[in-house]
Amino acid sequence: MSQNVGSSQTEEPVFLSSVSYKECAPAEPQTVADVMTREVVFTNPDTTLDAALLSMLSAGCHRLPVLDTDGKLLGIVSDRDFRLAARSPFVDTTDQIVADLKHHKVHEVMTTTMITVESSAPIVEAVKLMRVARVGGLPVVESVQTATGSVERVVGIITRTNLLDCLIRQYEPVPPAD
């Protein structure tokens, strides 16, 4: 006997393995700032690719914003950029690939035509931008007033993982009341 969990005819909660799943009513609109990663690991354009790759791997992330010395966003470098820059892993050893990356700088492979999102934007705006651009993450920026005018500063990054975590929180199983 199968049970269609997604569409119940009654308003009763559905129980699976003694766990109640609540219907998800639309939550209060959330902003990008509510779900983004705030501790951003970044690199600069003159960093060698091997050093940038090691930073990315040690941080457990898949992309690094590229900032100049004033903190201005210049581009982004992703794990895909590193894979494209490396020679085939079927030909060389990992040590040889990393050694080859020492001869190239981030500015040679980074993407400079970026899409960013404001921290105050609704989450759905970030989702739409990521979907249309077919990217896995966006730098999150805020405008800051300086003596010379307004500049955008990177204050975070929003990724697919952040968005999936947000969905999990909304649809998280609720233990049955005793």
Salt bridges, closest charged atoms under 4 A:
ASP79 OD2 - HIS62 ND1 3.02
ASP79 OD2 - ARG83 NH1 3.74
ASP92 OD2 - ARG87 NE 3.69
ASP100 OD2 - ARG87 NH2 2.61
GLU108 OE1 - HIS104 ND1 3.00
